[in-house]
Amino acid sequence: MNCHYTFYFILVNNIKKLYDYEVIMKNLSIEKVVDKVGQVVELYGWVDTKRDHKKIVFIDLRDRTGTVQVVGGEDFKALSEEDVVYIKGLVKSRPDKMINAKIKTGSVEIEAKELKILNKTKTLPIPVNSDGHDIDEEVRLKYRYLDLRRPRMYKNLALRSKFIDLIRQYLFKKEFLEIETPILSETTPEGARDFIVPSRFQPGKFYALPQSPQQYKQLLMVGGIEKYFQIARCFRDEDPRSDRAYGEFTQLDVEMSFVEREDVMNLIEGMMIEVYEKLNIPIKQKPFPVFTYSEAIKKFGADKFDLRTADEKAKNIQAFAWVVDFPFFEKTPEGGWTFTHNPFSAPKPEFMKDLLEKKNIGNILTTQYDLVCNGFEVGGGSIRNHTPEGLKSVFEIMGLAEDEINLKFGHMIEALGYGAPPHGGIAPGIDRLLTCITGETSIREVIAMPMTSSGRTAIMKAPSTVKEDKLKELGISVRSSGETKSVLTESVFEKIKNLLDQKKIEYKLMEHKAVFTSEDAASVRKTELKLGAKALIMKADKKPIMIVVPGDKKVDTSLFKKTYQIKDLEMAKPDEVKTVTGVEIGAVPPFGNLFKIPLYFDKTIVDNETVFFNAGSHSKSISMKGLDLEKATKPIVGSFSK
C-alpha cells in the first residue's frame, strides 16, 4: 500500500474515533418497513408527533414516503417534534384492533432498540403538520424549506417529477432529441416584458432572458434537427396570477419539421392520453373535441372554457379540448395591427396570398392551435412562417419599418432563406397542467421555490440592491427618486397589507382564479355584486383621480361634475391606469391615498357592512368593513352612482 495513502487512511480513522464520526447512508424508506416484520431495521427521519405515556413514549417517525409509529423508553422524552433522528428497532405487527388503515404502515410499529438525535430543532415559525392552506402564502414562501415537509407538497413535487419523466419517455420513443437553448438571449416580441441582464464586456448593452425558446427552436429546424423538445425555463416580467407564476415558469417546448397542424395536435394529444393514463388520471373525452375560435366565443364566451359537469369537477376529471382558426391580427388602440398569438405563425394556406399582399388583414386566419383544460389555456402553438417573405410581411403589417425589421429579425429572415423546412410546434405549460391535475388553487403549489405574489424570491431576498462597485463595473448608475419617478419597491398588495396592519384594521385575504370584471369577481368570491368596491381611475380636468362605486353601479358623471365643479371627466386609458397605479385594469384597489391621487367614495361603499375588492392583483381579494375601509383611505364621500 502506498505510504501516503496509508497515512491518510490512519489519519481519517483517528479523526472518526476522536469525534465519534459516523457516515450516514439511508438504505430503507419508512413505507417499506411493512415488508420487514420480525427484522431489525435502521431508519432515519423527523419526529412527526410525540405522545408521552410516562415510562413509554410513542413517536411517529416521518420521511418523504410516510410515517410509522415507534415505541421508545425514557430516552425518547428528550425528543421534540421535527428533531432529526436515527432509530434502530424491531418491526412488529400491530394487533388487529390497533391497525391504522389510513396510512401505509398502519399494520406495523417499531420497537426501538437504539436512538440517536442527529439534529435538535428550534421552534418552527410555521406548523408543518397541516395542509398549509390556512397559513399566509407570503410566510409559507419565506420558510419554503419547512413548507416542503408537508406530505401534500411532497406529493405535488413527486407527481411533477413523474409527469416530466413520462413526457420524456414518450418523446424519446418518437425519436425526438432533447436540446437546450440559450438563456442569455435577445429581447423578443412575445407579449410580455423581458427581464434584462447587463453585459460587462459591452457596457450599455443588455441580454434578455427568454420568454420562450421560440426563435432558437425554429433555427434548430433550419439546422435539420427535425424533431426537438426541451423542458424549458422561460422568463416573463408580467403581473402574477393564481394560474401564472411571476418571473419564471416551465414549459414543454416542442418543434417538428415537415408537419401540418393536425400532425402536431395528434402528437401532443397522444402524449397527454398516454401520460395521464399511466398516472391514472381520468380524461373526460378522447379524442379531444375541437372548436374553432368563432365557435368557442359563440358557445362559451371565451377561447378557454371548462367542459366538465359539476360532478366531474368534484372528481377532478381533466377535460381537454382544442381551439383552432384564430384571427391572425387584431387592431391596436392606435388603429394599427398586431398579432393575436405569435408573429412567427403562418396563416392558413388559403390566406397566404392575402398576407403577402397585405390585404383582407382582419379576416386572415392563422394556423395557431390552443390546448385548453378545465377552463385554462394549457398550451399553444402553430405552424410557422418558413419563408422569409412570409415572415417579413407579418412585421410589415404590424407597421415595422425596414430598418427595424432588419435590426430585430434580420437573423431569422436570413436563416429562413437558406432552405428552411416547413415546421411547427407547441409549448404546453408544465406548471399549469399540474395545477389542473392536482386541483390546487394556485400554480405556486406545484413549484418547489416559486416567486411570491409580490414578485420576490422565496426564502432569499431578491430583488435586492447591488453594491456600487458592481454597478460601476457594469457601467450602470441608479438615479435617486428625486431625479426620476422611482420604481415601486413594494408591490401594491404589500402596501395595502402594511397599511392595514399598521392601523390594526381587521381584514380577510382570499386567493382565487384571476378575475377581470366586477361580475367575475363576485362570482368567484360567491358574494353579491353590490358588495364589491369598484375602483376607477378617471381624469378630472386632465388630472388623475380615483372614484369608487359598488360593483353593480356606474358613475353618474353629470352629477359628479356638478357636485365637485369639474368641467371635464373621462376614463383613463389602460396605459394611464398602469402609470398611475402600477397595476392593470381590474386589479386596481380602492386606495387612492397609496397612489397620491384624490379619492372619492360613493356613500354606499361606506354604508356596506362588508366590502370586497381586488388588492392590486387579479387573483387576490380583501374583505373588510366599509367603515374600516373609509378609515384606512380617508376618501371624499358623496352620492354619485347610478
VEXDREN-2710 file (C-alpha; in Angstrom, 1 decimal):
% VEXDREN-2710
k/r/px/py/pz
1/MET/0.0/0.0/0.0
2/ASN/1.3/3.5/-0.9
3/CYS/2.7/5.1/2.3
4/HIS/0.9/8.4/1.6
5/TYR/-2.4/6.5/1.3
6/THR/-1.7/4.5/4.4
7/PHE/-1.0/7.7/6.4
8/TYR/-4.2/9.3/5.1
9/PHE/-6.3/6.1/6.0
10/ILE/-4.9/6.1/9.6
11/LEU/-5.5/9.9/9.9
12/VAL/-9.1/9.7/8.8
13/ASN/-9.9/6.7/11.1
14/ASN/-8.3/8.5/14.0
15/ILE/-10.4/11.6/13.3
16/LYS/-13.6/9.4/13.2
17/LYS/-12.7/7.9/16.6
18/LEU/-11.9/11.4/18.1
19/TYR/-15.2/12.9/17.1
20/ASP/-17.3/9.7/17.1
21/TYR/-17.9/10.5/13.5
22/GLU/-20.3/8.2/11.6
23/VAL/-21.0/8.1/7.9
24/ILE/-24.8/8.0/7.4
25/MET/-26.3/6.2/4.5
26/LYS/-30.0/5.7/4.5
27/ASN/-30.9/2.3/2.9
28/LEU/-34.6/1.9/3.9
29/SER/-37.5/4.2/3.5
30/ILE/-40.3/4.2/6.0
31/GLU/-43.0/2.9/3.6
32/LYS/-41.0/-0.3/3.1
33/VAL/-41.0/-1.4/6.8
34/VAL/-44.3/-3.3/6.3
35/ASP/-42.2/-5.9/4.4
36/LYS/-39.7/-6.3/7.3
37/VAL/-41.8/-7.7/10.1
38/GLY/-39.6/-9.6/12.6
39/GLN/-36.5/-7.9/11.3
40/VAL/-34.3/-5.2/12.9
41/VAL/-34.2/-2.1/10.7
42/GLU/-32.3/1.2/10.7
43/LEU/-34.5/4.3/10.0
44/TYR/-33.8/8.0/9.5
45/GLY/-36.2/10.9/9.6
46/TRP/-38.0/13.6/11.5
47/VAL/-40.2/13.3/14.6
48/ASP/-43.6/14.0/13.3
49/THR/-45.6/13.7/16.6
50/LYS/-44.7/12.7/20.1
51/ARG/-47.0/11.1/22.8
52/ASP/-45.6/10.7/26.3
53/HIS/-47.2/7.9/28.4
54/LYS/-44.8/8.1/31.3
55/LYS/-42.5/5.1/31.0
56/ILE/-43.4/4.6/27.3
57/VAL/-43.1/7.3/24.7
58/PHE/-44.6/7.0/21.3
59/ILE/-43.5/9.0/18.3
60/ASP/-44.5/9.0/14.6
61/LEU/-41.3/8.9/12.6
62/ARG/-41.6/10.7/9.2
63/ASP/-39.6/10.6/6.0
64/ARG/-40.6/11.6/2.5
65/THR/-42.5/8.3/2.0
66/GLY/-44.7/8.4/5.1
67/THR/-44.8/7.9/8.8
68/VAL/-44.5/4.9/11.2
69/GLN/-45.2/4.5/14.9
70/VAL/-42.1/4.0/17.1
71/VAL/-42.3/2.8/20.7
72/GLY/-39.5/4.1/22.9
73/GLY/-38.5/4.4/26.5
74/GLU/-37.1/7.2/28.8
75/ASP/-34.6/8.4/26.3
76/PHE/-37.5/9.4/23.9
77/LYS/-38.6/12.0/26.4
78/ALA/-35.8/14.4/25.2
79/LEU/-37.3/14.4/21.7
80/SER/-39.2/17.3/20.2
81/GLU/-41.4/17.4/17.1
82/GLU/-39.2/17.9/13.9
83/ASP/-36.0/16.7/15.6
84/VAL/-33.9/14.7/13.1
85/VAL/-33.2/11.2/14.4
86/TYR/-31.7/7.7/13.7
87/ILE/-33.7/4.8/15.1
88/LYS/-32.7/1.1/15.2
89/GLY/-35.5/-1.2/16.1
90/LEU/-37.6/-4.3/15.6
91/VAL/-40.5/-4.3/13.2
92/LYS/-43.6/-5.8/14.9
93/SER/-47.1/-6.4/13.7
94/ARG/-49.8/-4.4/15.5
95/PRO/-52.8/-6.1/17.0
96/ASP/-55.8/-6.2/14.7
97/LYS/-57.7/-3.7/16.8
98/MET/-54.8/-1.3/16.7
99/ILE/-54.2/-1.3/12.9
100/ASN/-54.4/2.2/11.4
101/ALA/-55.8/1.7/7.9
102/LYS/-55.4/5.3/7.0
103/ILE/-51.6/5.0/6.5
104/LYS/-49.4/2.6/4.5
105/THR/-47.5/1.4/7.7
106/GLY/-50.6/1.2/9.9
107/SER/-50.2/-2.6/10.3
108/VAL/-46.8/-2.3/12.0
109/GLU/-44.8/-0.4/14.6
110/ILE/-41.1/-0.2/15.5
111/GLU/-39.9/-1.3/18.9
112/ALA/-36.9/1.0/19.4
113/LYS/-33.5/-0.6/20.4
114/GLU/-31.3/2.5/19.8
115/LEU/-31.9/6.2/19.3
116/LYS/-29.5/8.9/18.1
117/ILE/-30.6/12.6/17.8
118/LEU/-28.8/13.8/14.7
119/ASN/-30.1/17.4/15.0
120/LYS/-32.2/19.2/17.5
121/THR/-34.7/21.7/16.0
122/LYS/-35.6/25.2/17.1
123/THR/-39.2/26.2/17.5
124/LEU/-40.7/26.2/14.0
125/PRO/-42.0/29.6/12.7
126/ILE/-44.8/27.8/10.9
127/PRO/-46.6/24.5/11.6
128/VAL/-45.9/21.7/9.1
129/ASN/-48.4/19.1/10.3
130/SER/-51.4/20.6/8.3
131/ASP/-52.0/21.1/4.6
132/GLY/-50.8/24.7/4.9
133/HIS/-53.8/26.3/3.2
134/ASP/-54.7/28.3/6.3
135/ILE/-51.2/29.9/6.5
136/ASP/-50.4/33.2/4.7
137/GLU/-48.7/32.4/1.5
138/GLU/-46.0/35.0/1.9
139/VAL/-45.0/33.4/5.2
140/ARG/-45.0/29.9/3.8
141/LEU/-42.7/31.0/0.9
142/LYS/-40.4/32.8/3.4
143/TYR/-39.9/29.4/5.0
144/ARG/-40.4/27.2/2.0
145/TYR/-37.8/24.7/3.1
146/LEU/-40.1/24.0/6.0
147/ASP/-43.3/24.2/4.0
148/LEU/-42.0/21.4/1.7
149/ARG/-42.1/19.0/4.6
150/ARG/-45.9/18.8/4.2
151/PRO/-46.9/15.4/2.6
152/ARG/-49.2/17.4/0.3
153/MET/-46.2/19.4/-1.1
154/TYR/-44.0/16.4/-1.4
155/LYS/-46.8/14.6/-3.3
156/ASN/-47.1/17.5/-5.7
157/LEU/-43.4/17.6/-6.4
158/ALA/-43.2/13.8/-6.8
159/LEU/-46.0/14.0/-9.3
160/ARG/-44.2/16.8/-11.2
161/SER/-41.1/14.6/-11.4
162/LYS/-43.0/11.6/-12.7
163/PHE/-45.1/13.7/-15.1
164/ILE/-41.9/15.2/-16.7
165/ASP/-40.3/11.7/-16.8
166/LEU/-43.2/10.2/-18.7
167/ILE/-43.2/13.1/-21.2
168/ARG/-39.6/12.5/-21.9
169/GLN/-40.1/8.7/-22.3
170/TYR/-42.9/9.4/-24.8
171/LEU/-41.0/11.8/-26.9
172/PHE/-37.8/9.7/-26.9
173/LYS/-39.9/6.8/-28.3
174/LYS/-41.0/9.2/-31.1
175/GLU/-37.3/9.9/-31.9
176/PHE/-37.1/13.4/-30.6
177/LEU/-33.9/15.0/-29.5
178/GLU/-33.8/16.9/-26.2
179/ILE/-31.7/20.0/-26.8
180/GLU/-31.0/23.0/-24.5
181/THR/-31.2/26.5/-26.0
182/PRO/-29.5/29.7/-24.6
183/ILE/-30.8/31.5/-21.5
184/LEU/-29.0/34.8/-22.2
185/SER/-30.6/36.0/-25.4
186/GLU/-32.1/39.0/-27.2
187/THR/-35.4/40.7/-26.4
188/THR/-38.3/39.2/-28.4
189/PRO/-41.9/40.4/-29.2
190/GLU/-43.9/37.8/-27.2
191/GLY/-46.5/40.0/-25.4
192/ALA/-44.8/40.4/-22.0
193/ARG/-41.9/42.4/-20.6
194/ASP/-38.4/41.0/-20.7
195/PHE/-36.0/40.5/-17.8
196/ILE/-32.9/42.4/-18.8
197/VAL/-29.3/41.4/-17.9
198/PRO/-26.5/43.9/-18.3
199/SER/-23.3/43.0/-20.2
200/ARG/-19.9/43.7/-18.5
201/PHE/-17.9/43.2/-21.7
202/GLN/-20.1/45.5/-23.7
203/PRO/-21.2/48.3/-21.3
204/GLY/-24.6/49.9/-22.1
205/LYS/-25.8/46.7/-23.9
206/PHE/-28.1/44.1/-22.4
207/TYR/-29.1/40.5/-22.8
208/ALA/-32.7/39.4/-22.2
209/LEU/-33.9/36.2/-20.5
210/PRO/-36.0/34.2/-23.0
211/GLN/-39.8/34.5/-22.8
212/SER/-39.7/31.2/-24.7
213/PRO/-37.1/29.4/-27.0
214/GLN/-39.3/30.4/-30.0
215/GLN/-36.6/31.6/-32.4
216/TYR/-34.0/29.1/-31.3
217/LYS/-36.2/26.1/-31.9
218/GLN/-37.1/27.4/-35.3
219/LEU/-33.4/27.8/-36.1
220/LEU/-32.9/24.2/-35.0
221/MET/-35.4/23.2/-37.7
222/VAL/-33.3/25.2/-40.2
223/GLY/-30.4/23.2/-38.9
224/GLY/-32.0/19.9/-39.9
225/ILE/-32.8/18.6/-36.4
226/GLU/-36.4/17.8/-37.4
227/LYS/-37.6/16.7/-34.0
228/TYR/-36.7/18.8/-31.0
229/PHE/-38.0/19.1/-27.4
230/GLN/-36.9/20.7/-24.2
231/ILE/-38.3/21.1/-20.7
232/ALA/-37.7/24.8/-21.0
233/ARG/-37.3/27.5/-18.4
234/CYS/-39.0/30.7/-19.5
235/PHE/-39.0/34.2/-18.1
236/ARG/-41.7/36.9/-18.3
237/ASP/-41.9/40.1/-16.3
238/GLU/-45.7/40.1/-16.0
239/ASP/-48.3/40.5/-13.3
240/PRO/-48.6/37.4/-11.1
241/ARG/-51.8/35.5/-11.0
242/SER/-53.0/32.3/-9.3
243/ASP/-52.7/30.4/-12.6
244/ARG/-49.5/32.1/-13.8
245/ALA/-46.2/32.2/-11.9
246/TYR/-44.4/35.5/-11.8
247/GLY/-40.9/35.7/-13.2
248/GLU/-40.1/32.2/-14.4
249/PHE/-42.1/29.1/-15.4
250/THR/-41.6/25.8/-17.1
251/GLN/-43.0/24.6/-20.4
252/LEU/-42.6/21.6/-22.6
253/ASP/-41.2/23.1/-25.8
254/VAL/-41.7/21.0/-29.0
255/GLU/-40.9/21.7/-32.7
256/MET/-41.1/19.4/-35.7
257/SER/-40.3/19.7/-39.4
258/PHE/-42.4/18.6/-42.4
259/VAL/-45.7/18.7/-40.5
260/GLU/-49.1/20.2/-40.7
261/ARG/-51.3/21.5/-38.0
262/GLU/-53.0/18.1/-37.3
263/ASP/-49.7/16.3/-37.0
264/VAL/-48.6/18.5/-34.1
265/MET/-52.1/18.2/-32.5
266/ASN/-52.1/14.4/-32.8
267/LEU/-48.7/14.1/-31.3
268/ILE/-49.5/16.1/-28.2
269/GLU/-52.9/14.6/-27.8
270/GLY/-51.4/11.1/-27.9
271/MET/-48.8/12.2/-25.4
272/MET/-51.3/13.6/-23.0
273/ILE/-53.5/10.5/-23.2
274/GLU/-50.6/8.1/-22.6
275/VAL/-49.1/10.1/-19.7
276/TYR/-52.4/10.7/-18.0
277/GLU/-53.4/7.0/-18.3
278/LYS/-50.0/5.9/-16.8
279/LEU/-50.7/8.3/-13.9
280/ASN/-54.3/7.0/-13.5
281/ILE/-55.7/10.5/-14.1
282/PRO/-59.1/10.4/-15.8
283/ILE/-59.8/12.3/-19.0
284/LYS/-63.3/13.3/-19.9
285/GLN/-63.3/12.8/-23.7
286/LYS/-60.9/11.0/-26.1
287/PRO/-60.2/12.1/-28.8
288/PHE/-60.2/15.7/-27.6
289/PRO/-63.1/17.8/-29.1
290/VAL/-62.1/20.6/-31.5
291/PHE/-63.7/24.0/-31.7
292/THR/-63.0/26.9/-34.0
293/TYR/-62.3/30.2/-32.3
294/SER/-65.6/31.6/-33.5
295/GLU/-67.5/28.5/-32.2
296/ALA/-65.8/28.8/-28.8
297/ILE/-66.7/32.5/-28.5
298/LYS/-70.3/31.9/-29.5
299/LYS/-70.8/28.9/-27.3
300/PHE/-68.6/29.7/-24.2
301/GLY/-68.0/33.4/-24.5
302/ALA/-64.2/32.8/-24.4
303/ASP/-61.5/30.8/-26.1
304/LYS/-60.7/28.9/-22.9
305/PHE/-63.5/27.0/-21.2
306/ASP/-64.4/24.2/-18.8
307/LEU/-66.4/21.3/-20.4
308/ARG/-66.9/19.4/-17.1
309/THR/-70.2/18.9/-15.2
310/ALA/-70.3/19.8/-11.5
311/ASP/-69.9/16.1/-10.7
312/GLU/-66.9/15.8/-12.9
313/LYS/-65.3/18.9/-11.3
314/ALA/-65.8/17.3/-7.9
315/LYS/-64.0/14.2/-9.2
316/ASN/-61.3/16.4/-10.7
317/ILE/-61.7/14.8/-14.2
318/GLN/-59.5/16.5/-16.8
319/ALA/-61.4/17.9/-19.8
320/PHE/-59.2/18.7/-22.8
321/ALA/-60.2/20.5/-26.0
322/TRP/-58.5/22.1/-29.0
323/VAL/-59.3/25.6/-30.3
324/VAL/-58.3/26.4/-33.9
325/ASP/-58.8/29.0/-36.6
326/PHE/-57.8/32.1/-34.7
327/PRO/-57.7/35.5/-36.3
328/PHE/-54.0/36.3/-37.1
329/PHE/-54.2/40.0/-36.4
330/GLU/-56.2/42.4/-34.2
331/LYS/-56.4/46.2/-34.1
332/THR/-54.2/48.2/-31.7
333/PRO/-55.6/51.1/-29.7
334/GLU/-53.8/53.4/-32.1
335/GLY/-55.6/51.9/-35.1
336/GLY/-52.7/49.7/-36.4
337/TRP/-52.4/45.9/-36.4
338/THR/-50.7/43.5/-34.1
339/PHE/-50.5/39.7/-33.8
340/THR/-53.0/37.9/-31.6
341/HIS/-50.7/35.0/-30.6
342/ASN/-47.3/34.7/-32.2
343/PRO/-45.8/36.8/-35.1
344/PHE/-43.8/33.7/-36.3
345/SER/-47.0/31.8/-37.1
346/ALA/-48.1/31.1/-40.6
347/PRO/-51.6/31.9/-41.9
348/LYS/-53.8/29.1/-43.0
349/PRO/-52.8/28.2/-46.6
350/GLU/-55.8/29.8/-48.2
351/PHE/-54.8/33.2/-46.6
352/MET/-51.2/33.2/-47.6
353/LYS/-51.9/35.3/-50.7
354/ASP/-53.7/37.9/-48.6
355/LEU/-50.8/38.0/-46.1
356/LEU/-48.2/38.6/-48.8
357/GLU/-50.4/41.2/-50.5
358/LYS/-51.2/42.8/-47.1
359/LYS/-55.0/42.8/-47.8
360/ASN/-58.1/41.5/-46.0
361/ILE/-56.0/41.7/-42.9
362/GLY/-58.8/41.5/-40.3
363/ASN/-60.1/38.2/-41.9
364/ILE/-56.8/36.3/-42.1
365/LEU/-56.9/33.2/-40.0
366/THR/-53.7/31.7/-38.5
367/THR/-52.6/28.1/-38.1
368/GLN/-52.5/28.7/-34.3
369/TYR/-53.9/25.9/-32.1
370/ASP/-54.5/26.2/-28.4
371/LEU/-55.0/23.3/-26.0
372/VAL/-57.4/24.1/-23.1
373/CYS/-58.1/22.1/-20.0
374/ASN/-60.6/22.7/-17.2
375/GLY/-61.0/26.3/-18.1
376/PHE/-57.4/27.2/-18.6
377/GLU/-55.2/27.5/-21.7
378/VAL/-52.5/24.9/-21.1
379/GLY/-50.6/25.1/-24.4
380/GLY/-50.4/27.0/-27.6
381/GLY/-48.6/26.5/-30.9
382/SER/-48.8/27.0/-34.6
383/ILE/-47.3/26.0/-38.0
384/ARG/-44.6/28.6/-38.6
385/ASN/-43.9/31.0/-41.5
386/HIS/-41.0/29.2/-43.0
387/THR/-40.3/31.6/-45.9
388/PRO/-38.5/34.9/-45.5
389/GLU/-41.2/36.8/-47.5
390/GLY/-44.0/35.4/-45.3
391/LEU/-42.4/36.4/-42.0
392/LYS/-41.4/39.8/-43.3
393/SER/-45.0/40.5/-44.4
394/VAL/-46.2/39.9/-40.8
395/PHE/-43.8/42.6/-39.5
396/GLU/-44.7/45.0/-42.3
397/ILE/-48.4/44.6/-41.5
398/MET/-47.5/45.4/-37.9
399/GLY/-46.1/48.7/-39.1
400/LEU/-42.4/48.0/-38.6
401/ALA/-40.0/49.9/-40.8
402/GLU/-37.5/48.1/-43.0
403/ASP/-34.6/49.1/-40.7
404/GLU/-36.4/47.9/-37.6
405/ILE/-37.3/44.6/-39.1
406/ASN/-33.7/44.0/-40.2
407/LEU/-32.3/45.1/-36.7
408/LYS/-34.7/42.8/-34.7
409/PHE/-35.4/39.9/-37.0
410/GLY/-32.8/40.1/-39.8
411/HIS/-31.2/36.9/-38.5
412/MET/-34.5/35.0/-38.7
413/ILE/-35.4/36.2/-42.2
414/GLU/-31.9/35.4/-43.4
415/ALA/-32.0/31.9/-41.9
416/LEU/-35.4/31.1/-43.4
417/GLY/-33.8/31.9/-46.8
418/TYR/-31.4/29.0/-46.6
419/GLY/-33.8/26.2/-47.2
420/ALA/-35.9/26.2/-44.1
421/PRO/-38.3/23.2/-44.0
422/PRO/-42.0/23.6/-43.2
423/HIS/-42.2/23.3/-39.5
424/GLY/-44.5/23.8/-36.4
425/GLY/-44.6/23.2/-32.7
426/ILE/-46.3/23.8/-29.4
427/ALA/-45.5/24.7/-25.8
428/PRO/-47.7/23.1/-23.1
429/GLY/-47.2/24.7/-19.7
430/ILE/-45.9/22.1/-17.2
431/ASP/-46.9/24.2/-14.1
432/ARG/-50.4/24.9/-15.3
433/LEU/-51.1/21.3/-16.3
434/LEU/-50.0/20.1/-12.9
435/THR/-52.3/22.7/-11.2
436/CYS/-55.2/21.3/-13.1
437/ILE/-54.2/17.7/-12.2
438/THR/-53.8/18.3/-8.5
439/GLY/-56.8/20.6/-8.2
440/GLU/-54.7/23.2/-6.4
441/THR/-56.0/26.8/-6.5
442/SER/-52.6/28.3/-7.1
443/ILE/-49.8/27.4/-9.6
444/ARG/-47.3/28.1/-6.8
445/GLU/-48.4/24.9/-5.0
446/VAL/-46.8/22.7/-7.7
447/ILE/-43.5/24.7/-7.9
448/ALA/-40.7/24.0/-5.4
449/MET/-39.4/27.5/-5.0
450/PRO/-41.8/29.9/-6.7
451/MET/-41.8/33.7/-6.6
452/THR/-44.2/35.3/-4.1
453/SER/-47.3/37.1/-5.4
454/SER/-45.4/40.4/-4.9
455/GLY/-42.5/39.3/-7.2
456/ARG/-39.9/38.4/-4.5
457/THR/-37.9/35.2/-4.5
458/ALA/-38.9/32.5/-2.0
459/ILE/-36.6/32.4/1.1
460/MET/-33.9/34.7/-0.4
461/LYS/-34.3/38.5/-0.6
462/ALA/-34.2/39.2/-4.4
463/PRO/-34.7/41.6/-5.9
464/SER/-32.2/43.4/-3.8
465/THR/-29.8/46.3/-4.1
466/VAL/-26.4/45.8/-5.7
467/LYS/-23.2/47.3/-4.3
468/GLU/-21.9/50.4/-6.0
469/ASP/-18.7/48.8/-7.2
470/LYS/-20.6/46.0/-9.1
471/LEU/-22.9/48.6/-10.8
472/LYS/-19.8/50.7/-11.7
473/GLU/-18.2/47.6/-13.3
474/LEU/-21.3/47.2/-15.4
475/GLY/-21.5/50.9/-16.4
476/ILE/-24.8/51.3/-14.6
477/SER/-25.9/54.1/-12.3
478/VAL/-29.1/54.2/-10.3
479/ARG/-31.0/57.5/-10.1
480/SER/-32.5/58.7/-6.9
481/SER/-36.2/59.2/-6.6
482/GLY/-35.6/62.9/-6.8
483/GLU/-34.2/62.6/-10.3
484/THR/-36.8/60.3/-11.8
485/LYS/-40.0/58.5/-10.8
486/SER/-38.8/55.6/-8.7
487/VAL/-39.9/52.1/-9.3
488/LEU/-42.2/50.7/-6.6
489/THR/-40.0/48.9/-4.1
490/GLU/-43.1/47.2/-2.6
491/SER/-46.0/45.7/-4.5
492/VAL/-49.4/47.4/-4.3
493/PHE/-50.6/44.3/-2.4
494/GLU/-47.8/44.6/0.2
495/LYS/-48.5/48.3/0.6
496/ILE/-52.2/47.6/1.3
497/LYS/-51.4/44.9/3.8
498/ASN/-48.8/47.0/5.6
499/LEU/-51.2/50.0/5.8
500/LEU/-54.0/47.8/7.3
501/ASP/-51.6/46.1/9.7
502/GLN/-50.2/49.5/10.9
503/LYS/-53.7/50.8/11.5
504/LYS/-54.7/47.5/13.2
505/ILE/-57.7/47.0/10.9
506/GLU/-59.2/43.6/10.6
507/TYR/-59.4/42.1/7.1
508/LYS/-59.6/38.8/5.4
509/LEU/-57.4/37.8/2.4
510/MET/-58.6/35.4/-0.3
511/GLU/-56.8/34.0/-3.3
512/HIS/-58.8/32.9/-6.3
513/LYS/-58.5/32.4/-10.1
514/ALA/-57.8/35.6/-12.0
515/VAL/-60.8/37.9/-12.5
516/PHE/-61.0/41.0/-14.6
517/THR/-64.6/42.3/-14.1
518/SER/-66.8/43.0/-11.1
519/GLU/-69.2/40.3/-12.2
520/ASP/-66.4/37.7/-12.4
521/ALA/-65.1/38.8/-9.0
522/ALA/-68.5/38.5/-7.3
523/SER/-69.0/35.0/-8.9
524/VAL/-65.6/33.7/-7.7
525/ARG/-65.9/35.3/-4.2
526/LYS/-69.5/34.0/-4.0
527/THR/-70.8/37.4/-2.9
528/GLU/-73.4/39.9/-4.1
529/LEU/-72.2/42.2/-6.8
530/LYS/-73.1/45.3/-4.8
531/LEU/-70.6/44.4/-2.1
532/GLY/-67.7/44.9/-4.5
533/ALA/-65.8/48.1/-4.3
534/LYS/-65.1/49.0/-8.0
535/ALA/-62.1/51.4/-8.2
536/LEU/-62.0/53.5/-11.4
537/ILE/-59.1/55.8/-12.5
538/MET/-60.5/58.8/-14.2
539/LYS/-59.2/62.1/-15.4
540/ALA/-60.8/65.2/-13.9
541/ASP/-59.8/68.2/-15.9
542/LYS/-56.9/66.1/-17.2
543/LYS/-55.7/65.2/-13.7
544/PRO/-55.9/61.6/-12.4
545/ILE/-58.4/60.8/-9.6
546/MET/-60.0/57.6/-8.2
547/ILE/-63.7/57.1/-8.0
548/VAL/-65.0/54.1/-6.1
549/VAL/-68.6/52.8/-6.6
550/PRO/-70.3/49.5/-5.9
551/GLY/-69.8/46.6/-8.3
552/ASP/-73.4/46.9/-9.6
553/LYS/-73.3/50.7/-10.2
554/LYS/-71.8/53.2/-12.6
555/VAL/-70.5/56.7/-12.0
556/ASP/-73.2/59.4/-12.7
557/THR/-70.7/61.6/-14.4
558/SER/-73.1/64.6/-14.8
559/LEU/-73.8/64.5/-11.1
560/PHE/-70.2/64.1/-10.1
561/LYS/-69.1/67.0/-12.3
562/LYS/-71.8/69.2/-10.9
563/THR/-71.1/68.2/-7.2
564/TYR/-67.4/68.8/-7.4
565/GLN/-67.3/71.6/-10.0
566/ILE/-65.4/69.6/-12.7
567/LYS/-65.6/70.7/-16.3
568/ASP/-64.2/67.5/-18.0
569/LEU/-64.4/63.9/-16.7
570/GLU/-63.2/60.9/-18.7
571/MET/-62.0/57.4/-18.1
572/ALA/-58.2/56.9/-18.0
573/LYS/-56.7/54.7/-20.7
574/PRO/-55.2/51.3/-19.8
575/ASP/-51.6/52.6/-20.1
576/GLU/-52.5/55.6/-18.0
577/VAL/-54.1/53.4/-15.3
578/LYS/-50.8/51.4/-15.2
579/THR/-48.7/54.5/-15.0
580/VAL/-50.7/55.9/-12.1
581/THR/-51.2/52.7/-10.0
582/GLY/-48.6/50.3/-11.2
583/VAL/-51.3/47.6/-11.8
584/GLU/-53.5/46.6/-14.6
585/ILE/-57.2/47.5/-15.0
586/GLY/-59.3/45.1/-13.0
587/ALA/-56.7/44.8/-10.2
588/VAL/-56.8/48.4/-9.0
589/PRO/-57.7/48.6/-5.3
590/PRO/-59.8/51.4/-3.7
591/PHE/-56.7/53.1/-2.2
592/GLY/-56.2/56.4/-4.0
593/ASN/-54.1/57.5/-1.0
594/LEU/-51.4/55.0/-1.8
595/PHE/-51.1/56.5/-5.3
596/LYS/-51.3/60.1/-4.0
597/ILE/-54.3/61.0/-6.1
598/PRO/-57.7/62.4/-4.9
599/LEU/-60.1/59.6/-3.8
600/TYR/-63.9/59.7/-3.9
601/PHE/-66.2/57.1/-2.4
602/ASP/-69.8/56.7/-3.2
603/LYS/-71.7/56.7/0.2
604/THR/-72.9/53.1/-0.4
605/ILE/-69.4/51.8/-0.1
606/VAL/-69.0/53.2/3.4
607/ASP/-72.5/52.0/4.4
608/ASN/-71.9/48.4/3.5
609/GLU/-71.2/46.2/6.5
610/THR/-68.6/44.3/4.4
611/VAL/-66.9/45.3/1.1
612/PHE/-64.7/43.2/-1.2
613/PHE/-62.0/44.5/-3.6
614/ASN/-59.1/43.3/-5.7
615/ALA/-55.9/44.0/-3.8
616/GLY/-53.5/45.1/-6.5
617/SER/-53.8/41.6/-8.2
618/HIS/-56.3/39.9/-10.4
619/SER/-56.1/36.8/-8.1
620/LYS/-56.1/38.3/-4.6
621/SER/-59.0/39.9/-2.9
622/ILE/-59.5/41.5/0.5
623/SER/-62.7/41.8/2.5
624/MET/-63.3/44.3/5.4
625/LYS/-65.9/46.6/6.9
626/GLY/-66.9/49.6/4.9
627/LEU/-66.2/51.9/7.7
628/ASP/-62.7/50.4/8.2
629/LEU/-62.0/51.0/4.5
630/GLU/-63.0/54.6/4.9
631/LYS/-60.7/54.8/8.0
632/ALA/-57.8/53.4/6.0
633/THR/-58.2/55.5/2.9
634/LYS/-59.8/58.8/4.1
635/PRO/-61.8/59.5/0.9
636/ILE/-64.2/62.3/0.0
637/VAL/-67.6/60.7/0.4
638/GLY/-70.6/61.6/-1.6
639/SER/-73.6/60.2/-3.7
640/PHE/-72.8/60.0/-7.4
641/SER/-73.6/56.4/-8.5
642/LYS/-76.5/55.2/-10.7
END
